[in-house]
Amino acid sequence: MHEKLLIFQKAYDFTLWLYPIINRIPQSHRLVLGREMEERAISMVIAVIEANKKGGEERNAFQKNVSDDLDVIRILLRLAKDMRFVSIKQYASGADKINEIGRMLTSWMGSTGRV
């Protein structure tokens, strides 16, 4: 059922998009910066799935986890851009994807009574 949820598909597609970006980060930084980006992206996808299964306060908690993961990914992607590990074009594309997921999440949270 979660495959039909648009926010799941966007989060999943973002995670797929992120992997080649992570692989371009120099190995000396990939262990920390790349791993954190990867773990947060996967955590975000899992939290979307879990939020979709739950209701009430449990759903709200998982939606908050998605929001927190998005915030961290946004900062890490910006850091990767500032360190010149990703191009400005890649950063802009990633930021657009993150913002789209964020808008969807805000709408979803509003429809469940929590923003």
C-alpha positions in Angstrom: 0.0 0.0 0.0 2.8 2.4 0.8 4.0 2.2 -2.9 0.8 4.1 -3.9 1.6 6.9 -1.4 3.1 9.8 -3.4 5.4 11.0 -0.5 6.8 7.5 -0.3 7.7 7.4 -4.0 9.3 10.9 -3.8 11.3 9.9 -0.7 12.4 6.7 -2.3 13.3 8.4 -5.6 15.3 11.0 -3.7 17.2 8.2 -1.9 18.0 6.6 -5.2 19.1 10.0 -6.6 21.3 10.5 -3.5 23.4 7.3 -3.8 25.5 8.4 -6.8 26.0 11.8 -5.1 27.3 10.1 -2.0 29.7 7.9 -4.1 31.3 11.1 -5.5 32.2 12.4 -2.0 35.9 11.8 -1.4 36.5 8.6 0.6 38.0 10.6 3.5 34.7 12.3 4.0 32.3 9.6 2.8 32.6 7.6 6.0 31.0 10.4 8.1 29.2 12.8 5.7 28.2 10.2 3.2 27.1 7.6 5.8 25.0 10.2 7.7 23.3 11.2 4.4 22.6 7.6 3.5 21.3 6.7 7.0 19.0 9.7 7.2 17.6 9.1 3.7 16.8 5.5 4.5 15.4 6.4 7.9 13.1 9.0 6.1 11.8 6.3 3.7 11.2 3.9 6.6 9.5 6.6 8.7 7.1 7.4 5.8 6.1 3.7 5.6 5.6 3.5 9.4 3.6 6.7 9.5 1.3 5.4 6.8 0.6 2.2 8.9 -0.1 4.1 12.1 -2.7 6.5 13.3 -3.0 9.3 15.8 0.0 10.2 17.9 2.0 7.3 16.6 1.6 8.7 13.0 2.5 12.1 14.3 5.7 10.8 15.8 6.8 9.1 12.6 5.9 12.2 10.5 8.1 14.2 12.9 10.9 11.8 12.3 10.5 12.3 8.5 10.7 16.1 9.1 13.8 15.8 11.3 15.5 13.6 8.7 14.7 16.1 5.9 16.2 18.9 8.0 19.4 17.0 8.6 19.7 15.9 4.9 19.1 19.5 3.8 22.1 20.7 6.0 24.3 17.8 5.0 23.7 18.4 1.3 24.4 22.1 1.7 27.7 21.2 3.5 28.6 18.8 0.7 28.0 21.7 -1.8 30.0 24.2 0.3 32.9 21.7 0.4 32.6 21.4 -3.4 31.7 17.7 -3.3 28.5 18.3 -5.2 27.9 20.9 -7.9 25.6 23.8 -7.6 23.3 22.2 -10.1 23.2 18.9 -8.2 22.6 20.9 -5.0 19.7 22.8 -6.5 18.2 19.6 -7.8 18.5 17.9 -4.4 17.1 21.0 -2.6 14.1 21.0 -5.0 13.5 17.3 -4.2 13.8 17.9 -0.4 11.5 20.9 -0.6 8.9 19.0 -2.6 8.9 16.2 0.0 8.7 18.8 2.8 5.6 20.4 1.2 4.0 17.0 0.8 4.8 16.2 4.4 3.3 19.5 5.6 0.2 18.7 3.7 0.0 15.2 5.1 0.5 16.4 8.6 -2.2 19.0 8.1 -4.6 16.4 6.9 -4.0 14.4 10.0 -4.5 17.4 12.3 -0.9 18.2 13.1 1.4 20.8 11.6 
